[in-house]
Amino acid sequence: MKFIDLFAGMGGTRIGFEQACEEKGIQATCVFTSEIKDYAKSIYEHNFNDEVSGDITSIEAQDIPDFDFLLGGFPCQAFSSAGKRHGFEDSRGTLFFHIARILKEKKPKGFLLENVPGLVTHQKKTPGKEIGETLETILDILEELGYQVSWAVLDSSEFGIAQKRKRIYITGHLDFKPNLSNFNLSKSKLGDILEKDKPCEDTPFRRKLLSLYKRHDLYGKSIKDKRGGPTNIHSWDLELKGSVSQEQKTLMGMLLKQRRQKKWALEIGIVWMDGMPLTLDQIATFYRSVSKDTLKIMLDDLVDKNYIKFEHPRELIILDNGTTKREPDTSKPKGYNIVTGKLSFELNKILDPKCISNTIVATETSKLGVLDTDGIRTLTDRECLRLFGFPDNYKVNIKQKDLYDLIGNTVVVPVIKEVAKKII
């Protein structure tokens, strides 16, 4: 069985496909690989000893060896509505076009494509329709090329992976319509893949966490200022920007919730947004444990320490091209709003070994904390790979920051394997 691996990344799609073939007693051979990112090419070649071709947009289909299956985790792009969104030609200018032109030229038996779940409703303009115009165009083109096509959104946490990660899988075959249902499902938890007794970096931020919380109380906690509730730790809980009284912490917790309520948008006279500045008078209606003068002193102190900002509400502006943005409305009185932002913290979450991880994204991979020995560390290379089902013999030859970037965008090997078994 010959196959090609496009937008190959770290090679997870290839591994899953080869595992499926091996389980069915089929010898699988990769005859062509394409990937544009340098450190992805480096780790791919290190593990497979294959030369990786570069940008697929500059490679002619006739220069690719004949093959049976096309694999590709292509990026999602919008299709122009100028051409009625139907037909092979409408895909020009998108990366999907290069999959389509190769399928058209080489006519392999089938294909397996993977993408983010947002592709399902991308450019959805008709209420009540299941899918958006982008996916509709993709399916139309694949069927136009002679394939019987199936698609499904699958969650890796149901395939023995300790991560909630939904992705759309699109498959097609010239001879039959693949059945993307009735999979063998299994569960896992983070504790199953975590390594033990690994070195922990000693930083003031981590020492502060461990000094204020018992270790078991840190499990599953998010560290961000945008949301409240018992599962969140905030900058004012840790007093990262200066000392905060218990009264002020209580006030901050109430302000976090109130600033999202739609009634304030009506009172202020702006289109609702998730987090609006509230005036002293508005805050005094729900925080009554102190006088208004004392309340103002508390709030102004939090402004001075940059836990809170004093600002005008931001109104929704519709631009000439139909896009929108928020701009301060200086005709409205200023109010108090919480300074949010989670990526500014050294760690964004402490993982709970008894649970699964939320979807891991490239920008946050380096900010996931693990309790180990007497400290807190980030994920090891091996743990990152296991969270995506890579075998333990997969080797890393790139910088950890580059691995974190790749891993947040890679495929989940066991899901690829099970989907591949449906088409081979």
GIHU-V181509 format. One record per pair of residues at least 4 apart in sequence whose ideal C-beta (glycine too) atoms are under 8 Angstrom apart, sorted by sequence separation. I is the first residue (numbers start at 1). J is the second residue. If there is no record, write none. Layout:
BEGIN
{{I & J} {I & J}}
END
This chain:
BEGIN
{{9 & 13} {11 & 15} {12 & 16} {13 & 17} {14 & 18} {15 & 19} {16 & 20} {17 & 21} {18 & 22} {19 & 23} {20 & 24} {22 & 26} {36 & 40} {37 & 41} {38 & 42} {39 & 43} {40 & 44} {41 & 45} {42 & 46} {43 & 47} {44 & 48} {45 & 49} {54 & 58} {55 & 59} {59 & 63} {60 & 64} {81 & 85} {83 & 87} {86 & 90} {93 & 97} {95 & 99} {96 & 100} {97 & 101} {98 & 102} {99 & 103} {100 & 104} {101 & 105} {102 & 106} {103 & 107} {115 & 119} {118 & 122} {131 & 135} {132 & 136} {133 & 137} {134 & 138} {135 & 139} {136 & 140} {137 & 141} {138 & 142} {139 & 143} {140 & 144} {141 & 145} {143 & 147} {154 & 158} {155 & 159} {157 & 161} {161 & 165} {173 & 177} {188 & 192} {190 & 194} {202 & 206} {203 & 207} {204 & 208} {205 & 209} {206 & 210} {207 & 211} {208 & 212} {209 & 213} {213 & 217} {214 & 218} {215 & 219} {217 & 221} {228 & 232} {233 & 237} {234 & 238} {236 & 240} {239 & 243} {244 & 248} {245 & 249} {246 & 250} {247 & 251} {248 & 252} {249 & 253} {250 & 254} {251 & 255} {252 & 256} {253 & 257} {254 & 258} {255 & 259} {256 & 260} {257 & 261} {262 & 266} {263 & 267} {264 & 268} {272 & 276} {278 & 282} {279 & 283} {280 & 284} {281 & 285} {283 & 287} {284 & 288} {290 & 294} {291 & 295} {292 & 296} {293 & 297} {294 & 298} {295 & 299} {296 & 300} {297 & 301} {298 & 302} {299 & 303} {300 & 304} {301 & 305} {303 & 307} {318 & 322} {319 & 323} {351 & 355} {360 & 364} {361 & 365} {364 & 368} {371 & 375} {372 & 376} {379 & 383} {380 & 384} {381 & 385} {382 & 386} {383 & 387} {384 & 388} {386 & 390} {390 & 394} {398 & 402} {399 & 403} {400 & 404} {401 & 405} {402 & 406} {403 & 407} {404 & 408} {405 & 409} {406 & 410} {411 & 415} {412 & 416} {413 & 417} {414 & 418} {415 & 419} {416 & 420} {417 & 421} {418 & 422} {419 & 423} {420 & 424} {8 & 13} {21 & 26} {35 & 40} {36 & 41} {45 & 50} {54 & 59} {59 & 64} {80 & 85} {85 & 90} {91 & 96} {92 & 97} {103 & 108} {124 & 129} {131 & 136} {142 & 147} {143 & 148} {154 & 159} {156 & 161} {157 & 162} {173 & 178} {188 & 193} {201 & 206} {202 & 207} {210 & 215} {213 & 218} {222 & 227} {227 & 232} {233 & 238} {235 & 240} {236 & 241} {239 & 244} {244 & 249} {259 & 264} {265 & 270} {278 & 283} {290 & 295} {302 & 307} {303 & 308} {318 & 323} {319 & 324} {343 & 348} {360 & 365} {371 & 376} {372 & 377} {379 & 384} {385 & 390} {398 & 403} {411 & 416} {5 & 11} {8 & 14} {21 & 27} {22 & 28} {35 & 41} {44 & 50} {45 & 51} {53 & 59} {79 & 85} {83 & 89} {84 & 90} {91 & 97} {143 & 149} {157 & 163} {172 & 178} {200 & 206} {235 & 241} {258 & 264} {265 & 271} {270 & 276} {302 & 308} {303 & 309} {318 & 324} {319 & 325} {342 & 348} {351 & 357} {370 & 376} {386 & 392} {21 & 28} {45 & 52} {83 & 90} {124 & 131} {125 & 132} {142 & 149} {156 & 163} {157 & 164} {171 & 178} {265 & 272} {303 & 310} {317 & 324} {369 & 376} {370 & 377} {385 & 392} {396 & 403} {5 & 13} {44 & 52} {103 & 111} {124 & 132} {125 & 133} {131 & 139} {156 & 164} {157 & 165} {210 & 218} {213 & 221} {224 & 232} {236 & 244} {244 & 252} {265 & 273} {268 & 276} {284 & 292} {287 & 295} {290 & 298} {316 & 324} {317 & 325} {360 & 368} {369 & 377} {370 & 378} {379 & 387} {398 & 406} {5 & 14} {35 & 44} {91 & 100} {123 & 132} {124 & 133} {155 & 164} {156 & 165} {171 & 180} {209 & 218} {222 & 231} {223 & 232} {225 & 234} {299 & 308} {316 & 325} {317 & 326} {349 & 358} {369 & 378} {370 & 379} {385 & 394} {18 & 28} {80 & 90} {120 & 130} {121 & 131} {122 & 132} {123 & 133} {139 & 149} {155 & 165} {156 & 166} {221 & 231} {222 & 232} {223 & 233} {224 & 234} {225 & 235} {262 & 272} {316 & 326} {317 & 327} {368 & 378} {382 & 392} {3 & 14} {17 & 28} {33 & 44} {41 & 52} {79 & 90} {120 & 131} {121 & 132} {122 & 133} {123 & 134} {155 & 166} {156 & 167} {169 & 180} {220 & 231} {221 & 232} {222 & 233} {223 & 234} {225 & 236} {265 & 276} {281 & 292} {284 & 295} {315 & 326} {357 & 368} {367 & 378} {368 & 379} {385 & 396} {18 & 30} {79 & 91} {88 & 100} {99 & 111} {120 & 132} {122 & 134} {139 & 151} {154 & 166} {221 & 233} {236 & 248} {237 & 249} {264 & 276} {280 & 292} {283 & 295} {314 & 326} {315 & 327} {366 & 378} {41 & 54} {80 & 93} {119 & 132} {122 & 135} {153 & 166} {154 & 167} {236 & 249} {314 & 327} {315 & 328} {370 & 383} {3 & 17} {99 & 113} {121 & 135} {153 & 167} {209 & 223} {260 & 274} {264 & 278} {314 & 328} {315 & 329} {365 & 379} {33 & 48} {79 & 94} {119 & 134} {120 & 135} {153 & 168} {154 & 169} {260 & 275} {267 & 282} {280 & 295} {313 & 328} {314 & 329} {349 & 364} {381 & 396} {14 & 30} {78 & 94} {88 & 104} {119 & 135} {135 & 151} {152 & 168} {153 & 169} {236 & 252} {259 & 275} {260 & 276} {280 & 296} {283 & 299} {312 & 328} {313 & 329} {348 & 364} {33 & 50} {35 & 52} {77 & 94} {151 & 168} {152 & 169} {259 & 276} {311 & 328} {312 & 329} {315 & 332} {351 & 368} {30 & 48} {33 & 51} {34 & 52} {35 & 53} {36 & 54} {77 & 95} {151 & 169} {234 & 252} {259 & 277} {264 & 282} {312 & 330} {349 & 367} {351 & 369} {14 & 33} {33 & 52} {34 & 53} {35 & 54} {36 & 55} {77 & 96} {119 & 138} {151 & 170} {259 & 278} {280 & 299} {313 & 332} {348 & 367} {349 & 368} {350 & 369} {351 & 370} {365 & 384} {381 & 400} {384 & 403} {388 & 407} {1 & 21} {30 & 50} {33 & 53} {34 & 54} {36 & 56} {75 & 95} {150 & 170} {151 & 171} {213 & 233} {258 & 278} {312 & 332} {343 & 363} {347 & 367} {348 & 368} {349 & 369} {350 & 370} {384 & 404} {387 & 407} {32 & 53} {34 & 55} {74 & 95} {149 & 170} {150 & 171} {312 & 333} {343 & 364} {346 & 367} {347 & 368} {350 & 371} {34 & 56} {74 & 96} {149 & 171} {150 & 172} {312 & 334} {313 & 335} {345 & 367} {347 & 369} {381 & 403} {385 & 407} {388 & 410} {391 & 413} {149 & 172} {255 & 278} {311 & 334} {312 & 335} {384 & 407} {388 & 411} {389 & 412} {390 & 413} {148 & 172} {159 & 183} {209 & 233} {310 & 334} {311 & 335} {343 & 367} {388 & 412} {389 & 413} {1 & 26} {3 & 28} {5 & 30} {8 & 33} {34 & 59} {74 & 99} {147 & 172} {148 & 173} {158 & 183} {212 & 237} {228 & 253} {258 & 283} {310 & 335} {388 & 413} {389 & 414} {1 & 27} {2 & 28} {3 & 29} {4 & 30} {8 & 34} {9 & 35} {147 & 173} {148 & 174} {154 & 180} {159 & 185} {160 & 186} {162 & 188} {212 & 238} {310 & 336} {311 & 337} {350 & 376} {389 & 415} {1 & 28} {2 & 29} {3 & 30} {4 & 31} {5 & 32} {6 & 33} {7 & 34} {8 & 35} {72 & 99} {147 & 174} {148 & 175} {150 & 177} {158 & 185} {159 & 186} {160 & 187} {161 & 188} {162 & 189} {309 & 336} {310 & 337} {360 & 387} {1 & 29} {2 & 30} {3 & 31} {4 & 32} {5 & 33} {6 & 34} {7 & 35} {9 & 37} {142 & 170} {146 & 174} {148 & 176} {149 & 177} {150 & 178} {152 & 180} {158 & 186} {160 & 188} {162 & 190} {228 & 256} {255 & 283} {258 & 286} {308 & 336} {309 & 337} {2 & 31} {4 & 33} {5 & 34} {70 & 99} {148 & 177} {150 & 179} {151 & 180} {152 & 181} {154 & 183} {158 & 187} {209 & 238} {227 & 256} {228 & 257} {308 & 337} {309 & 338} {347 & 376} {4 & 34} {10 & 40} {142 & 172} {148 & 178} {150 & 180} {157 & 187} {162 & 192} {208 & 238} {308 & 338} {309 & 339} {357 & 387} {9 & 40} {111 & 142} {139 & 170} {157 & 188} {162 & 193} {307 & 338} {308 & 339} {347 & 378} {8 & 40} {11 & 43} {32 & 64} {70 & 102} {138 & 170} {208 & 240} {254 & 286} {255 & 287} {277 & 309} {307 & 339} {10 & 43} {11 & 44} {31 & 64} {32 & 65} {70 & 103} {120 & 153} {135 & 168} {205 & 238} {254 & 287} {277 & 310} {303 & 336} {306 & 339} {10 & 44} {14 & 48} {31 & 65} {277 & 311} {302 & 336} {366 & 400} {9 & 44} {31 & 66} {32 & 67} {205 & 240} {277 & 312} {366 & 401} {8 & 44} {11 & 47} {31 & 67} {70 & 106} {111 & 147} {117 & 153} {251 & 287} {277 & 313} {10 & 47} {11 & 48} {110 & 147} {276 & 313} {299 & 336} {57 & 95} {64 & 102} {70 & 108} {276 & 314} {366 & 404} {56 & 95} {67 & 106} {69 & 108} {72 & 111} {74 & 113} {76 & 115} {103 & 142} {107 & 146} {250 & 289} {365 & 404} {61 & 101} {66 & 106} {68 & 108} {69 & 109} {70 & 110} {71 & 111} {72 & 112} {73 & 113} {75 & 115} {76 & 116} {365 & 405} {57 & 98} {61 & 102} {67 & 108} {68 & 109} {69 & 110} {70 & 111} {71 & 112} {72 & 113} {73 & 114} {74 & 115} {100 & 141} {104 & 145} {273 & 314} {56 & 98} {64 & 106} {68 & 110} {69 & 111} {70 & 112} {71 & 113} {72 & 114} {73 & 115} {76 & 118} {81 & 123} {96 & 138} {100 & 142} {103 & 145} {247 & 289} {362 & 404} {365 & 407} {61 & 104} {62 & 105} {69 & 112} {76 & 119} {247 & 290} {270 & 313} {273 & 316} {362 & 405} {365 & 408} {8 & 52} {61 & 105} {78 & 122} {79 & 123} {103 & 147} {251 & 295} {270 & 314} {271 & 315} {362 & 406} {364 & 408} {61 & 106} {78 & 123} {96 & 141} {100 & 145} {268 & 313} {270 & 315} {271 & 316} {362 & 407} {363 & 408} {76 & 122} {91 & 137} {270 & 316} {362 & 408} {90 & 137} {91 & 138} {251 & 298} {360 & 407} {361 & 408} {362 & 409} {85 & 133} {120 & 168} {251 & 299} {360 & 408} {7 & 56} {117 & 166} {119 & 168} {226 & 275} {6 & 56} {91 & 141} {117 & 167} {248 & 298} {252 & 302} {85 & 136} {86 & 137} {90 & 141} {116 & 167} {117 & 168} {247 & 298} {251 & 302} {17 & 69} {81 & 133} {85 & 137} {115 & 167} {116 & 168} {87 & 140} {88 & 141} {114 & 167} {115 & 168} {245 & 298} {248 & 301} {255 & 308} {273 & 326} {282 & 335} {283 & 336} {17 & 71} {79 & 133} {86 & 140} {87 & 141} {114 & 168} {248 & 302} {279 & 333} {79 & 134} {85 & 140} {114 & 169} {115 & 170} {252 & 307} {279 & 334} {280 & 335} {78 & 134} {88 & 144} {113 & 169} {114 & 170} {252 & 308} {279 & 335} {280 & 336} {14 & 71} {77 & 134} {87 & 144} {88 & 145} {112 & 169} {113 & 170} {277 & 334} {278 & 335} {279 & 336} {13 & 71} {76 & 134} {79 & 137} {112 & 170} {113 & 171} {244 & 302} {277 & 335} {278 & 336} {13 & 72} {111 & 170} {112 & 171} {270 & 329} {276 & 335} {277 & 336} {278 & 337} {4 & 64} {13 & 73} {111 & 171} {277 & 337} {4 & 65} {110 & 171} {111 & 172} {244 & 305} {276 & 337} {110 & 172} {270 & 332} {275 & 337} {2 & 65} {4 & 67} {110 & 173} {242 & 305} {244 & 307} {269 & 332} {275 & 338} {2 & 66} {3 & 67} {6 & 70} {9 & 73} {109 & 173} {110 & 174} {241 & 305} {268 & 332} {2 & 67} {3 & 68} {4 & 69} {6 & 71} {7 & 72} {109 & 174} {241 & 306} {242 & 307} {275 & 340} {2 & 68} {3 & 69} {4 & 70} {5 & 71} {6 & 72} {7 & 73} {109 & 175} {236 & 302} {241 & 307} {1 & 68} {2 & 69} {3 & 70} {4 & 71} {5 & 72} {7 & 74} {107 & 174} {268 & 335} {1 & 69} {3 & 71} {6 & 74} {7 & 75} {110 & 178} {236 & 307} {235 & 307} {259 & 337} {259 & 338} {255 & 336} {256 & 338} {255 & 338} {252 & 338} {7 & 95} {6 & 98} {6 & 99} {17 & 112} {6 & 102} {4 & 102} {13 & 112} {13 & 114} {235 & 345} {226 & 338} {225 & 338} {225 & 339} {226 & 340} {225 & 340} {226 & 341} {224 & 340} {225 & 341} {226 & 342} {224 & 341} {225 & 342} {224 & 342} {223 & 342} {222 & 342} {224 & 345} {223 & 345} {223 & 347} {224 & 348} {223 & 348} {222 & 348} {223 & 349} {222 & 349} {223 & 350} {221 & 349} {220 & 349} {221 & 350} {220 & 350} {219 & 350} {220 & 351} {218 & 350} {219 & 351} {220 & 352} {219 & 352} {219 & 353} {219 & 354} {220 & 355} {209 & 347} {205 & 345} {206 & 346} {205 & 346} {206 & 347} {209 & 350} {205 & 347} {203 & 346} {219 & 371} {218 & 371} {215 & 371} {194 & 351} {218 & 376} {194 & 353} {190 & 351} {190 & 352} {191 & 353} {190 & 353} {191 & 354} {206 & 369} {189 & 353} {190 & 354} {189 & 354} {190 & 355} {210 & 375} {189 & 355} {190 & 356} {210 & 376} {189 & 356} {190 & 357} {209 & 376} {188 & 356} {206 & 375} {206 & 376} {200 & 372} {200 & 373} {202 & 375} {198 & 372} {199 & 373} {200 & 374} {201 & 375} {197 & 372} {198 & 373} {200 & 375} {201 & 376} {194 & 370} {196 & 372} {197 & 373} {200 & 376} {201 & 377} {195 & 372} {200 & 377} {201 & 378} {194 & 372} {199 & 377} {198 & 377} {198 & 380} {195 & 380} {195 & 382} {195 & 383} {194 & 383} {193 & 383} {164 & 356} {163 & 356} {164 & 357} {166 & 359} {193 & 386} {162 & 356} {163 & 357} {164 & 358} {165 & 359} {193 & 387} {161 & 356} {162 & 357} {163 & 358} {164 & 359} {165 & 360} {163 & 359} {163 & 360} {157 & 356} {162 & 386} {163 & 387} {162 & 387} {163 & 388} {161 & 387} {161 & 388} {161 & 389} {160 & 389} {159 & 389} {156 & 388} {156 & 389} {184 & 418} {183 & 418} {180 & 419} {180 & 422} {179 & 422} {167 & 411} {178 & 422} {167 & 412} {178 & 423} {169 & 415} {165 & 412} {167 & 415} {171 & 419} {163 & 412} {169 & 419} {173 & 423} {161 & 412} {171 & 422} {172 & 423} {171 & 423} {159 & 412} {161 & 414} {160 & 414} {161 & 415} {159 & 414} {156 & 412} {159 & 415} {156 & 414} {156 & 415} {159 & 418} {154 & 415} {154 & 419} {114 & 411} {114 & 416} {112 & 416} {112 & 419} {112 & 420} {112 & 423} {111 & 423} {110 & 423} {110 & 424} {73 & 411} {47 & 394} {47 & 395} {46 & 395} {46 & 397} {43 & 395} {43 & 396} {43 & 397} {69 & 423} {42 & 397} {43 & 398} {69 & 424} {42 & 398} {39 & 398} {39 & 399} {43 & 403} {39 & 402} {43 & 406} {39 & 405} {40 & 406} {39 & 406} {37 & 406} {16 & 389} {15 & 390} {12 & 388} {15 & 391} {12 & 389} {12 & 390} {15 & 394} {10 & 390} {19 & 413} {23 & 417} {16 & 411} {10 & 406} {20 & 416} {9 & 406} {10 & 407} {16 & 413} {20 & 417} {24 & 421} {12 & 410} {13 & 411} {15 & 413} {16 & 414} {19 & 417} {20 & 418} {23 & 421} {26 & 424} {12 & 411} {16 & 415} {17 & 416} {21 & 420} {9 & 409} {10 & 410} {12 & 412} {16 & 416} {17 & 417} {20 & 420} {24 & 424} {9 & 410} {12 & 413} {15 & 416} {16 & 417} {19 & 420} {20 & 421} {9 & 411} {13 & 416} {16 & 419} {17 & 420} {21 & 424} {12 & 416} {16 & 420} {20 & 424} {17 & 424} {1 & 424}}
END
